[in-house]
């Protein structure tokens, strides 16, 4: 039987994978698009913090376009993440 801690760790892992897959398959992977698709239980601010954590860990890169709202940055997979999925280029 799995402990509550093990279940929580698996849920965290699955969320990370879901976010990375959404970034890979979403044409414009903005904060709001990712929140809508895979982080609906988080507030906008919490989704921003979550994505910033993935950025600091080296899994995603964030681009702020002058024409975009600062809270709606675009996210891209880094080489570190691409290696997880076997993505070329």
PyMOL Python script that loads the backbone (N, CA, C, O; Angstrom):
from pymol import cmd

cmd.read_pdbstr("""\
ATOM      1  N   UNK A   1       0.842  -1.178   0.000  1.00  0.00           N
ATOM      2  CA  UNK A   1       0.000   0.000   0.000  1.00  0.00           C
ATOM      3  C   UNK A   1       0.888   1.243   0.000  1.00  0.00           C
ATOM      4  O   UNK A   1       1.846   1.333   0.768  1.00  0.00           O
ATOM      5  N   UNK A   2       0.564   2.187  -0.857  1.00  0.00           N
ATOM      6  CA  UNK A   2       1.354   3.408  -0.962  1.00  0.00           C
ATOM      7  C   UNK A   2       0.979   4.384   0.142  1.00  0.00           C
ATOM      8  O   UNK A   2      -0.187   4.504   0.519  1.00  0.00           O
ATOM      9  N   UNK A   3       1.992   5.081   0.654  1.00  0.00           N
ATOM     10  CA  UNK A   3       1.749   6.085   1.678  1.00  0.00           C
ATOM     11  C   UNK A   3       1.216   7.357   1.019  1.00  0.00           C
ATOM     12  O   UNK A   3       1.299   7.528  -0.197  1.00  0.00           O
ATOM     13  N   UNK A   4       0.674   8.232   1.840  1.00  0.00           N
ATOM     14  CA  UNK A   4       0.147   9.506   1.335  1.00  0.00           C
ATOM     15  C   UNK A   4       1.266  10.325   0.696  1.00  0.00           C
ATOM     16  O   UNK A   4       1.045  11.008  -0.303  1.00  0.00           O
ATOM     17  N   UNK A   5       2.458  10.256   1.268  1.00  0.00           N
ATOM     18  CA  UNK A   5       3.606  10.971   0.712  1.00  0.00           C
ATOM     19  C   UNK A   5       3.951  10.447  -0.676  1.00  0.00           C
ATOM     20  O   UNK A   5       4.211  11.232  -1.588  1.00  0.00           O
ATOM     21  N   UNK A   6       3.957   9.130  -0.844  1.00  0.00           N
ATOM     22  CA  UNK A   6       4.246   8.539  -2.156  1.00  0.00           C
ATOM     23  C   UNK A   6       3.209   8.952  -3.187  1.00  0.00           C
ATOM     24  O   UNK A   6       3.554   9.262  -4.327  1.00  0.00           O
ATOM     25  N   UNK A   7       1.958   8.959  -2.799  1.00  0.00           N
ATOM     26  CA  UNK A   7       0.878   9.361  -3.705  1.00  0.00           C
ATOM     27  C   UNK A   7       1.043  10.822  -4.102  1.00  0.00           C
ATOM     28  O   UNK A   7       0.863  11.169  -5.269  1.00  0.00           O
ATOM     29  N   UNK A   8       1.383  11.684  -3.143  1.00  0.00           N
ATOM     30  CA  UNK A   8       1.597  13.105  -3.437  1.00  0.00           C
ATOM     31  C   UNK A   8       2.780  13.304  -4.373  1.00  0.00           C
ATOM     32  O   UNK A   8       2.722  14.134  -5.281  1.00  0.00           O
ATOM     33  N   UNK A   9       3.851  12.549  -4.158  1.00  0.00           N
ATOM     34  CA  UNK A   9       5.021  12.658  -5.029  1.00  0.00           C
ATOM     35  C   UNK A   9       4.688  12.238  -6.452  1.00  0.00           C
ATOM     36  O   UNK A   9       5.150  12.862  -7.407  1.00  0.00           O
ATOM     37  N   UNK A  10       3.904  11.205  -6.599  1.00  0.00           N
ATOM     38  CA  UNK A  10       3.488  10.757  -7.935  1.00  0.00           C
ATOM     39  C   UNK A  10       2.610  11.815  -8.590  1.00  0.00           C
ATOM     40  O   UNK A  10       2.746  12.076  -9.785  1.00  0.00           O
ATOM     41  N   UNK A  11       1.717  12.420  -7.831  1.00  0.00           N
ATOM     42  CA  UNK A  11       0.848  13.476  -8.369  1.00  0.00           C
ATOM     43  C   UNK A  11       1.674  14.670  -8.842  1.00  0.00           C
ATOM     44  O   UNK A  11       1.379  15.256  -9.883  1.00  0.00           O
ATOM     45  N   UNK A  12       2.700  15.027  -8.084  1.00  0.00           N
ATOM     46  CA  UNK A  12       3.579  16.133  -8.474  1.00  0.00           C
ATOM     47  C   UNK A  12       4.299  15.788  -9.770  1.00  0.00           C
ATOM     48  O   UNK A  12       4.372  16.613 -10.680  1.00  0.00           O
ATOM     49  N   UNK A  13       4.827  14.577  -9.854  1.00  0.00           N
ATOM     50  CA  UNK A  13       5.519  14.126 -11.058  1.00  0.00           C
ATOM     51  C   UNK A  13       4.583  14.150 -12.269  1.00  0.00           C
ATOM     52  O   UNK A  13       4.960  14.626 -13.341  1.00  0.00           O
ATOM     53  N   UNK A  14       3.376  13.641 -12.095  1.00  0.00           N
ATOM     54  CA  UNK A  14       2.414  13.611 -13.199  1.00  0.00           C
ATOM     55  C   UNK A  14       2.038  15.013 -13.653  1.00  0.00           C
ATOM     56  O   UNK A  14       1.824  15.238 -14.844  1.00  0.00           O
ATOM     57  N   UNK A  15       1.956  15.956 -12.724  1.00  0.00           N
ATOM     58  CA  UNK A  15       1.635  17.341 -13.089  1.00  0.00           C
ATOM     59  C   UNK A  15       2.764  17.934 -13.914  1.00  0.00           C
ATOM     60  O   UNK A  15       2.509  18.608 -14.913  1.00  0.00           O
ATOM     61  N   UNK A  16       3.998  17.698 -13.517  1.00  0.00           N
ATOM     62  CA  UNK A  16       5.143  18.207 -14.274  1.00  0.00           C
ATOM     63  C   UNK A  16       5.116  17.652 -15.694  1.00  0.00           C
ATOM     64  O   UNK A  16       5.283  18.404 -16.654  1.00  0.00           O
ATOM     65  N   UNK A  17       4.912  16.364 -15.835  1.00  0.00           N
ATOM     66  CA  UNK A  17       4.858  15.736 -17.162  1.00  0.00           C
ATOM     67  C   UNK A  17       3.716  16.330 -17.984  1.00  0.00           C
ATOM     68  O   UNK A  17       3.892  16.615 -19.169  1.00  0.00           O
ATOM     69  N   UNK A  18       2.553  16.520 -17.372  1.00  0.00           N
ATOM     70  CA  UNK A  18       1.403  17.096 -18.086  1.00  0.00           C
ATOM     71  C   UNK A  18       1.715  18.502 -18.585  1.00  0.00           C
ATOM     72  O   UNK A  18       1.364  18.850 -19.712  1.00  0.00           O
ATOM     73  N   UNK A  19       2.366  19.306 -17.761  1.00  0.00           N
ATOM     74  CA  UNK A  19       2.718  20.671 -18.164  1.00  0.00           C
ATOM     75  C   UNK A  19       3.718  20.637 -19.313  1.00  0.00           C
ATOM     76  O   UNK A  19       3.555  21.358 -20.297  1.00  0.00           O
ATOM     77  N   UNK A  20       4.745  19.810 -19.198  1.00  0.00           N
ATOM     78  CA  UNK A  20       5.744  19.726 -20.263  1.00  0.00           C
ATOM     79  C   UNK A  20       5.130  19.232 -21.573  1.00  0.00           C
ATOM     80  O   UNK A  20       5.470  19.735 -22.644  1.00  0.00           O
ATOM     81  N   UNK A  21       4.235  18.258 -21.497  1.00  0.00           N
ATOM     82  CA  UNK A  21       3.564  17.773 -22.704  1.00  0.00           C
ATOM     83  C   UNK A  21       2.682  18.860 -23.301  1.00  0.00           C
ATOM     84  O   UNK A  21       2.616  19.002 -24.522  1.00  0.00           O
ATOM     85  N   UNK A  22       2.009  19.622 -22.463  1.00  0.00           N
ATOM     86  CA  UNK A  22       1.161  20.718 -22.963  1.00  0.00           C
ATOM     87  C   UNK A  22       2.014  21.776 -23.656  1.00  0.00           C
ATOM     88  O   UNK A  22       1.620  22.300 -24.698  1.00  0.00           O
ATOM     89  N   UNK A  23       3.164  22.091 -23.096  1.00  0.00           N
ATOM     90  CA  UNK A  23       4.054  23.067 -23.731  1.00  0.00           C
ATOM     91  C   UNK A  23       4.512  22.544 -25.084  1.00  0.00           C
ATOM     92  O   UNK A  23       4.585  23.298 -26.055  1.00  0.00           O
ATOM     93  N   UNK A  24       4.816  21.272 -25.147  1.00  0.00           N
ATOM     94  CA  UNK A  24       5.286  20.661 -26.395  1.00  0.00           C
ATOM     95  C   UNK A  24       4.213  20.691 -27.481  1.00  0.00           C
ATOM     96  O   UNK A  24       4.538  20.864 -28.656  1.00  0.00           O
ATOM     97  N   UNK A  25       2.955  20.526 -27.118  1.00  0.00           N
ATOM     98  CA  UNK A  25       1.896  20.369 -28.122  1.00  0.00           C
ATOM     99  C   UNK A  25       1.035  21.610 -28.344  1.00  0.00           C
ATOM    100  O   UNK A  25       0.211  21.626 -29.258  1.00  0.00           O
ATOM    101  N   UNK A  26       1.206  22.632 -27.538  1.00  0.00           N
ATOM    102  CA  UNK A  26       0.387  23.839 -27.663  1.00  0.00           C
ATOM    103  C   UNK A  26       1.115  24.866 -28.521  1.00  0.00           C
ATOM    104  O   UNK A  26       2.246  25.236 -28.207  1.00  0.00           O
ATOM    105  N   UNK A  27       0.492  25.332 -29.594  1.00  0.00           N
ATOM    106  CA  UNK A  27       1.163  26.295 -30.478  1.00  0.00           C
ATOM    107  C   UNK A  27       1.649  27.555 -29.746  1.00  0.00           C
ATOM    108  O   UNK A  27       2.765  28.015 -29.988  1.00  0.00           O
ATOM    109  N   UNK A  28       0.838  28.104 -28.873  1.00  0.00           N
ATOM    110  CA  UNK A  28       1.233  29.258 -28.064  1.00  0.00           C
ATOM    111  C   UNK A  28       1.024  28.870 -26.611  1.00  0.00           C
ATOM    112  O   UNK A  28      -0.064  29.035 -26.058  1.00  0.00           O
ATOM    113  N   UNK A  29       2.078  28.354 -26.004  1.00  0.00           N
ATOM    114  CA  UNK A  29       1.986  27.870 -24.621  1.00  0.00           C
ATOM    115  C   UNK A  29       2.173  29.034 -23.661  1.00  0.00           C
ATOM    116  O   UNK A  29       3.240  29.214 -23.073  1.00  0.00           O
ATOM    117  N   UNK A  30       1.118  29.814 -23.516  1.00  0.00           N
ATOM    118  CA  UNK A  30       1.147  30.959 -22.605  1.00  0.00           C
ATOM    119  C   UNK A  30       0.721  30.503 -21.213  1.00  0.00           C
ATOM    120  O   UNK A  30       0.199  29.403 -21.032  1.00  0.00           O
ATOM    121  N   UNK A  31       0.955  31.364 -20.246  1.00  0.00           N
ATOM    122  CA  UNK A  31       0.543  31.060 -18.876  1.00  0.00           C
ATOM    123  C   UNK A  31      -0.938  30.738 -18.831  1.00  0.00           C
ATOM    124  O   UNK A  31      -1.343  29.749 -18.221  1.00  0.00           O
ATOM    125  N   UNK A  32      -1.750  31.568 -19.475  1.00  0.00           N
ATOM    126  CA  UNK A  32      -3.203  31.353 -19.418  1.00  0.00           C
ATOM    127  C   UNK A  32      -3.616  30.064 -20.132  1.00  0.00           C
ATOM    128  O   UNK A  32      -4.514  29.364 -19.666  1.00  0.00           O
ATOM    129  N   UNK A  33      -2.970  29.744 -21.255  1.00  0.00           N
ATOM    130  CA  UNK A  33      -3.299  28.503 -21.977  1.00  0.00           C
ATOM    131  C   UNK A  33      -2.927  27.282 -21.141  1.00  0.00           C
ATOM    132  O   UNK A  33      -3.693  26.322 -21.064  1.00  0.00           O
ATOM    133  N   UNK A  34      -1.763  27.319 -20.522  1.00  0.00           N
ATOM    134  CA  UNK A  34      -1.328  26.189 -19.695  1.00  0.00           C
ATOM    135  C   UNK A  34      -2.201  26.046 -18.454  1.00  0.00           C
ATOM    136  O   UNK A  34      -2.520  24.936 -18.028  1.00  0.00           O
ATOM    137  N   UNK A  35      -2.576  27.166 -17.890  1.00  0.00           N
ATOM    138  CA  UNK A  35      -3.460  27.131 -16.720  1.00  0.00           C
ATOM    139  C   UNK A  35      -4.802  26.506 -17.095  1.00  0.00           C
ATOM    140  O   UNK A  35      -5.338  25.684 -16.351  1.00  0.00           O
ATOM    141  N   UNK A  36      -5.330  26.890 -18.225  1.00  0.00           N
ATOM    142  CA  UNK A  36      -6.614  26.360 -18.677  1.00  0.00           C
ATOM    143  C   UNK A  36      -6.535  24.860 -18.960  1.00  0.00           C
ATOM    144  O   UNK A  36      -7.445  24.107 -18.613  1.00  0.00           O
ATOM    145  N   UNK A  37      -5.443  24.433 -19.591  1.00  0.00           N
ATOM    146  CA  UNK A  37      -5.315  23.030 -20.016  1.00  0.00           C
ATOM    147  C   UNK A  37      -4.936  22.080 -18.901  1.00  0.00           C
ATOM    148  O   UNK A  37      -5.550  21.024 -18.750  1.00  0.00           O
ATOM    149  N   UNK A  38      -3.923  22.442 -18.112  1.00  0.00           N
ATOM    150  CA  UNK A  38      -3.366  21.466 -17.163  1.00  0.00           C
ATOM    151  C   UNK A  38      -3.228  21.954 -15.726  1.00  0.00           C
ATOM    152  O   UNK A  38      -2.857  21.180 -14.844  1.00  0.00           O
ATOM    153  N   UNK A  39      -3.522  23.229 -15.481  1.00  0.00           N
ATOM    154  CA  UNK A  39      -3.405  23.767 -14.118  1.00  0.00           C
ATOM    155  C   UNK A  39      -4.685  24.471 -13.675  1.00  0.00           C
ATOM    156  O   UNK A  39      -4.613  25.527 -13.046  1.00  0.00           O
ATOM    157  N   UNK A  40      -5.849  23.913 -13.987  1.00  0.00           N
ATOM    158  CA  UNK A  40      -7.100  24.635 -13.714  1.00  0.00           C
ATOM    159  C   UNK A  40      -7.381  24.836 -12.223  1.00  0.00           C
ATOM    160  O   UNK A  40      -8.168  25.707 -11.851  1.00  0.00           O
ATOM    161  N   UNK A  41      -6.750  24.045 -11.385  1.00  0.00           N
ATOM    162  CA  UNK A  41      -6.980  24.177  -9.948  1.00  0.00           C
ATOM    163  C   UNK A  41      -6.110  25.256  -9.308  1.00  0.00           C
ATOM    164  O   UNK A  41      -6.214  25.498  -8.105  1.00  0.00           O
ATOM    165  N   UNK A  42      -5.244  25.915 -10.108  1.00  0.00           N
ATOM    166  CA  UNK A  42      -4.374  26.959  -9.583  1.00  0.00           C
ATOM    167  C   UNK A  42      -4.871  28.337  -9.988  1.00  0.00           C
ATOM    168  O   UNK A  42      -5.443  28.518 -11.064  1.00  0.00           O
ATOM    169  N   UNK A  43      -4.643  29.302  -9.109  1.00  0.00           N
ATOM    170  CA  UNK A  43      -4.917  30.693  -9.474  1.00  0.00           C
ATOM    171  C   UNK A  43      -3.869  31.117 -10.503  1.00  0.00           C
ATOM    172  O   UNK A  43      -2.871  30.422 -10.693  1.00  0.00           O
ATOM    173  N   UNK A  44      -4.086  32.235 -11.156  1.00  0.00           N
ATOM    174  CA  UNK A  44      -3.129  32.727 -12.140  1.00  0.00           C
ATOM    175  C   UNK A  44      -1.766  32.917 -11.478  1.00  0.00           C
ATOM    176  O   UNK A  44      -0.744  32.511 -12.031  1.00  0.00           O
ATOM    177  N   UNK A  45      -1.750  33.524 -10.312  1.00  0.00           N
ATOM    178  CA  UNK A  45      -0.488  33.784  -9.612  1.00  0.00           C
ATOM    179  C   UNK A  45       0.211  32.463  -9.238  1.00  0.00           C
ATOM    180  O   UNK A  45       1.429  32.349  -9.370  1.00  0.00           O
ATOM    181  N   UNK A  46      -0.545  31.491  -8.783  1.00  0.00           N
ATOM    182  CA  UNK A  46       0.051  30.192  -8.439  1.00  0.00           C
ATOM    183  C   UNK A  46       0.597  29.501  -9.683  1.00  0.00           C
ATOM    184  O   UNK A  46       1.661  28.884  -9.630  1.00  0.00           O
ATOM    185  N   UNK A  47      -0.114  29.598 -10.796  1.00  0.00           N
ATOM    186  CA  UNK A  47       0.368  29.011 -12.050  1.00  0.00           C
ATOM    187  C   UNK A  47       1.668  29.693 -12.478  1.00  0.00           C
ATOM    188  O   UNK A  47       2.590  29.027 -12.948  1.00  0.00           O
ATOM    189  N   UNK A  48       1.743  31.002 -12.320  1.00  0.00           N
ATOM    190  CA  UNK A  48       2.968  31.734 -12.649  1.00  0.00           C
ATOM    191  C   UNK A  48       4.136  31.245 -11.788  1.00  0.00           C
ATOM    192  O   UNK A  48       5.236  31.018 -12.294  1.00  0.00           O
ATOM    193  N   UNK A  49       3.891  31.087 -10.494  1.00  0.00           N
ATOM    194  CA  UNK A  49       4.945  30.608  -9.590  1.00  0.00           C
ATOM    195  C   UNK A  49       5.366  29.181  -9.953  1.00  0.00           C
ATOM    196  O   UNK A  49       6.553  28.855  -9.934  1.00  0.00           O
ATOM    197  N   UNK A  50       4.403  28.349 -10.277  1.00  0.00           N
ATOM    198  CA  UNK A  50       4.684  26.961 -10.649  1.00  0.00           C
ATOM    199  C   UNK A  50       5.570  26.918 -11.892  1.00  0.00           C
ATOM    200  O   UNK A  50       6.576  26.209 -11.922  1.00  0.00           O
ATOM    201  N   UNK A  51       5.192  27.678 -12.912  1.00  0.00           N
ATOM    202  CA  UNK A  51       5.960  27.712 -14.154  1.00  0.00           C
ATOM    203  C   UNK A  51       7.345  28.323 -13.931  1.00  0.00           C
ATOM    204  O   UNK A  51       8.319  27.901 -14.554  1.00  0.00           O
ATOM    205  N   UNK A  52       7.428  29.303 -13.052  1.00  0.00           N
ATOM    206  CA  UNK A  52       8.720  29.899 -12.722  1.00  0.00           C
ATOM    207  C   UNK A  52       9.625  28.855 -12.066  1.00  0.00           C
ATOM    208  O   UNK A  52      10.832  28.834 -12.310  1.00  0.00           O
ATOM    209  N   UNK A  53       9.043  27.991 -11.235  1.00  0.00           N
ATOM    210  CA  UNK A  53       9.811  26.903 -10.623  1.00  0.00           C
ATOM    211  C   UNK A  53      10.370  25.956 -11.672  1.00  0.00           C
ATOM    212  O   UNK A  53      11.519  25.525 -11.575  1.00  0.00           O
ATOM    213  N   UNK A  54       9.556  25.628 -12.681  1.00  0.00           N
ATOM    214  CA  UNK A  54      10.038  24.768 -13.769  1.00  0.00           C
ATOM    215  C   UNK A  54      11.134  25.467 -14.573  1.00  0.00           C
ATOM    216  O   UNK A  54      12.070  24.830 -15.058  1.00  0.00           O
ATOM    217  N   UNK A  55      11.001  26.777 -14.703  1.00  0.00           N
ATOM    218  CA  UNK A  55      12.030  27.551 -15.404  1.00  0.00           C
ATOM    219  C   UNK A  55      13.337  27.527 -14.597  1.00  0.00           C
ATOM    220  O   UNK A  55      14.409  27.303 -15.159  1.00  0.00           O
ATOM    221  N   UNK A  56      13.246  27.753 -13.311  1.00  0.00           N
ATOM    222  CA  UNK A  56      14.451  27.752 -12.466  1.00  0.00           C
ATOM    223  C   UNK A  56      15.105  26.375 -12.430  1.00  0.00           C
ATOM    224  O   UNK A  56      16.324  26.275 -12.293  1.00  0.00           O
ATOM    225  N   UNK A  57      14.313  25.318 -12.550  1.00  0.00           N
ATOM    226  CA  UNK A  57      14.855  23.958 -12.566  1.00  0.00           C
ATOM    227  C   UNK A  57      15.446  23.588 -13.926  1.00  0.00           C
ATOM    228  O   UNK A  57      16.074  22.539 -14.071  1.00  0.00           O
ATOM    229  N   UNK A  58      15.243  24.459 -14.926  1.00  0.00           N
ATOM    230  CA  UNK A  58      15.830  24.234 -16.233  1.00  0.00           C
ATOM    231  C   UNK A  58      14.993  23.421 -17.201  1.00  0.00           C
ATOM    232  O   UNK A  58      15.503  22.961 -18.223  1.00  0.00           O
ATOM    233  N   UNK A  59      13.699  23.233 -16.892  1.00  0.00           N
ATOM    234  CA  UNK A  59      12.841  22.437 -17.770  1.00  0.00           C
ATOM    235  C   UNK A  59      12.137  23.261 -18.843  1.00  0.00           C
ATOM    236  O   UNK A  59      11.796  22.738 -19.904  1.00  0.00           O
ATOM    237  N   UNK A  60      11.918  24.540 -18.574  1.00  0.00           N
ATOM    238  CA  UNK A  60      11.255  25.409 -19.545  1.00  0.00           C
ATOM    239  C   UNK A  60      11.994  26.740 -19.610  1.00  0.00           C
ATOM    240  O   UNK A  60      12.712  27.126 -18.688  1.00  0.00           O
ATOM    241  N   UNK A  61      11.797  27.419 -20.715  1.00  0.00           N
ATOM    242  CA  UNK A  61      12.284  28.790 -20.841  1.00  0.00           C
ATOM    243  C   UNK A  61      11.071  29.671 -21.074  1.00  0.00           C
ATOM    244  O   UNK A  61      10.066  29.245 -21.643  1.00  0.00           O
ATOM    245  N   UNK A  62      11.187  30.895 -20.626  1.00  0.00           N
ATOM    246  CA  UNK A  62      10.067  31.839 -20.698  1.00  0.00           C
ATOM    247  C   UNK A  62      10.464  33.012 -21.567  1.00  0.00           C
ATOM    248  O   UNK A  62      11.583  33.517 -21.466  1.00  0.00           O
ATOM    249  N   UNK A  63       9.555  33.447 -22.420  1.00  0.00           N
ATOM    250  CA  UNK A  63       9.794  34.593 -23.282  1.00  0.00           C
ATOM    251  C   UNK A  63       8.691  35.614 -23.023  1.00  0.00           C
ATOM    252  O   UNK A  63       7.500  35.307 -23.074  1.00  0.00           O
ATOM    253  N   UNK A  64       9.126  36.827 -22.746  1.00  0.00           N
ATOM    254  CA  UNK A  64       8.179  37.931 -22.584  1.00  0.00           C
ATOM    255  C   UNK A  64       8.257  38.787 -23.832  1.00  0.00           C
ATOM    256  O   UNK A  64       9.294  39.388 -24.115  1.00  0.00           O
ATOM    257  N   UNK A  65       7.183  38.844 -24.566  1.00  0.00           N
ATOM    258  CA  UNK A  65       7.100  39.642 -25.783  1.00  0.00           C
ATOM    259  C   UNK A  65       6.558  41.014 -25.400  1.00  0.00           C
ATOM    260  O   UNK A  65       5.657  41.117 -24.568  1.00  0.00           O
ATOM    261  N   UNK A  66       7.096  42.054 -25.997  1.00  0.00           N
ATOM    262  CA  UNK A  66       6.661  43.411 -25.678  1.00  0.00           C
ATOM    263  C   UNK A  66       5.159  43.586 -25.886  1.00  0.00           C
ATOM    264  O   UNK A  66       4.528  44.393 -25.203  1.00  0.00           O
ATOM    265  N   UNK A  67       4.590  42.842 -26.817  1.00  0.00           N
ATOM    266  CA  UNK A  67       3.166  42.964 -27.091  1.00  0.00           C
ATOM    267  C   UNK A  67       2.292  42.122 -26.177  1.00  0.00           C
ATOM    268  O   UNK A  67       1.066  42.217 -26.230  1.00  0.00           O
ATOM    269  N   UNK A  68       2.908  41.303 -25.345  1.00  0.00           N
ATOM    270  CA  UNK A  68       2.150  40.402 -24.472  1.00  0.00           C
ATOM    271  C   UNK A  68       2.001  41.011 -23.097  1.00  0.00           C
ATOM    272  O   UNK A  68       2.839  41.789 -22.641  1.00  0.00           O
ATOM    273  N   UNK A  69       0.929  40.642 -22.459  1.00  0.00           N
ATOM    274  CA  UNK A  69       0.733  40.994 -21.057  1.00  0.00           C
ATOM    275  C   UNK A  69       1.820  40.287 -20.254  1.00  0.00           C
ATOM    276  O   UNK A  69       2.107  39.118 -20.513  1.00  0.00           O
ATOM    277  N   UNK A  70       2.419  40.953 -19.306  1.00  0.00           N
ATOM    278  CA  UNK A  70       3.520  40.381 -18.527  1.00  0.00           C
ATOM    279  C   UNK A  70       3.110  39.083 -17.822  1.00  0.00           C
ATOM    280  O   UNK A  70       3.945  38.201 -17.621  1.00  0.00           O
ATOM    281  N   UNK A  71       1.849  38.962 -17.452  1.00  0.00           N
ATOM    282  CA  UNK A  71       1.403  37.762 -16.748  1.00  0.00           C
ATOM    283  C   UNK A  71       1.159  36.595 -17.710  1.00  0.00           C
ATOM    284  O   UNK A  71       0.912  35.472 -17.271  1.00  0.00           O
ATOM    285  N   UNK A  72       1.228  36.853 -19.006  1.00  0.00           N
ATOM    286  CA  UNK A  72       0.924  35.814 -19.984  1.00  0.00           C
ATOM    287  C   UNK A  72       2.131  35.510 -20.864  1.00  0.00           C
ATOM    288  O   UNK A  72       2.048  35.558 -22.091  1.00  0.00           O
ATOM    289  N   UNK A  73       3.241  35.198 -20.226  1.00  0.00           N
ATOM    290  CA  UNK A  73       4.467  34.852 -20.940  1.00  0.00           C
ATOM    291  C   UNK A  73       4.259  33.578 -21.754  1.00  0.00           C
ATOM    292  O   UNK A  73       3.330  32.809 -21.505  1.00  0.00           O
ATOM    293  N   UNK A  74       5.133  33.372 -22.721  1.00  0.00           N
ATOM    294  CA  UNK A  74       5.127  32.132 -23.514  1.00  0.00           C
ATOM    295  C   UNK A  74       6.225  31.222 -22.999  1.00  0.00           C
ATOM    296  O   UNK A  74       7.297  31.681 -22.605  1.00  0.00           O
ATOM    297  N   UNK A  75       5.946  29.925 -23.007  1.00  0.00           N
ATOM    298  CA  UNK A  75       6.890  28.941 -22.493  1.00  0.00           C
ATOM    299  C   UNK A  75       7.296  27.970 -23.582  1.00  0.00           C
ATOM    300  O   UNK A  75       6.502  27.609 -24.451  1.00  0.00           O
ATOM    301  N   UNK A  76       8.558  27.553 -23.515  1.00  0.00           N
ATOM    302  CA  UNK A  76       9.136  26.622 -24.472  1.00  0.00           C
ATOM    303  C   UNK A  76       9.927  25.566 -23.700  1.00  0.00           C
ATOM    304  O   UNK A  76      10.446  25.838 -22.618  1.00  0.00           O
ATOM    305  N   UNK A  77      10.011  24.378 -24.257  1.00  0.00           N
ATOM    306  CA  UNK A  77      10.825  23.332 -23.643  1.00  0.00           C
ATOM    307  C   UNK A  77      12.301  23.649 -23.825  1.00  0.00           C
ATOM    308  O   UNK A  77      12.712  24.145 -24.874  1.00  0.00           O
ATOM    309  N   UNK A  78      13.091  23.363 -22.806  1.00  0.00           N
ATOM    310  CA  UNK A  78      14.538  23.486 -22.915  1.00  0.00           C
ATOM    311  C   UNK A  78      15.098  22.162 -23.427  1.00  0.00           C
ATOM    312  O   UNK A  78      14.370  21.178 -23.555  1.00  0.00           O
ATOM    313  N   UNK A  79      16.386  22.149 -23.717  1.00  0.00           N
ATOM    314  CA  UNK A  79      17.025  20.911 -24.155  1.00  0.00           C
ATOM    315  C   UNK A  79      16.872  19.822 -23.099  1.00  0.00           C
ATOM    316  O   UNK A  79      16.718  18.648 -23.434  1.00  0.00           O
ATOM    317  N   UNK A  80      16.914  20.203 -21.838  1.00  0.00           N
ATOM    318  CA  UNK A  80      16.751  19.248 -20.738  1.00  0.00           C
ATOM    319  C   UNK A  80      15.412  18.522 -20.862  1.00  0.00           C
ATOM    320  O   UNK A  80      15.356  17.300 -20.724  1.00  0.00           O
ATOM    321  N   UNK A  81      14.346  19.260 -21.118  1.00  0.00           N
ATOM    322  CA  UNK A  81      13.018  18.660 -21.270  1.00  0.00           C
ATOM    323  C   UNK A  81      12.901  17.877 -22.565  1.00  0.00           C
ATOM    324  O   UNK A  81      12.309  16.798 -22.595  1.00  0.00           O
ATOM    325  N   UNK A  82      13.461  18.414 -23.622  1.00  0.00           N
ATOM    326  CA  UNK A  82      13.394  17.724 -24.921  1.00  0.00           C
ATOM    327  C   UNK A  82      14.037  16.357 -24.845  1.00  0.00           C
ATOM    328  O   UNK A  82      13.575  15.414 -25.488  1.00  0.00           O
ATOM    329  N   UNK A  83      15.099  16.240 -24.064  1.00  0.00           N
ATOM    330  CA  UNK A  83      15.752  14.943 -23.917  1.00  0.00           C
ATOM    331  C   UNK A  83      14.828  13.933 -23.234  1.00  0.00           C
ATOM    332  O   UNK A  83      14.868  12.744 -23.550  1.00  0.00           O
ATOM    333  N   UNK A  84      13.995  14.403 -22.300  1.00  0.00           N
ATOM    334  CA  UNK A  84      13.044  13.508 -21.634  1.00  0.00           C
ATOM    335  C   UNK A  84      12.071  12.880 -22.617  1.00  0.00           C
ATOM    336  O   UNK A  84      11.694  11.715 -22.483  1.00  0.00           O
ATOM    337  N   UNK A  85      11.665  13.677 -23.618  1.00  0.00           N
ATOM    338  CA  UNK A  85      10.670  13.223 -24.590  1.00  0.00           C
ATOM    339  C   UNK A  85      11.280  12.728 -25.882  1.00  0.00           C
ATOM    340  O   UNK A  85      10.559  12.279 -26.773  1.00  0.00           O
ATOM    341  N   UNK A  86      12.598  12.802 -26.000  1.00  0.00           N
ATOM    342  CA  UNK A  86      13.257  12.373 -27.231  1.00  0.00           C
ATOM    343  C   UNK A  86      12.958  13.286 -28.391  1.00  0.00           C
ATOM    344  O   UNK A  86      12.939  12.842 -29.539  1.00  0.00           O
ATOM    345  N   UNK A  87      12.722  14.571 -28.114  1.00  0.00           N
ATOM    346  CA  UNK A  87      12.394  15.547 -29.155  1.00  0.00           C
ATOM    347  C   UNK A  87      13.679  16.036 -29.804  1.00  0.00           C
ATOM    348  O   UNK A  87      14.644  16.365 -29.114  1.00  0.00           O
ATOM    349  N   UNK A  88      13.690  16.082 -31.095  1.00  0.00           N
ATOM    350  CA  UNK A  88      14.840  16.592 -31.843  1.00  0.00           C
ATOM    351  C   UNK A  88      14.588  18.051 -32.203  1.00  0.00           C
ATOM    352  O   UNK A  88      13.469  18.427 -32.549  1.00  0.00           O
ATOM    353  N   UNK A  89      15.635  18.870 -32.119  1.00  0.00           N
ATOM    354  CA  UNK A  89      15.546  20.258 -32.550  1.00  0.00           C
ATOM    355  C   UNK A  89      14.926  21.213 -31.620  1.00  0.00           C
ATOM    356  O   UNK A  89      14.823  22.400 -31.931  1.00  0.00           O
TER     357      UNK A  89
END
""", "prot")
cmd.dss("prot")
cmd.show_as("cartoon", "prot")
cmd.util.cbc("prot")
cmd.orient("prot")
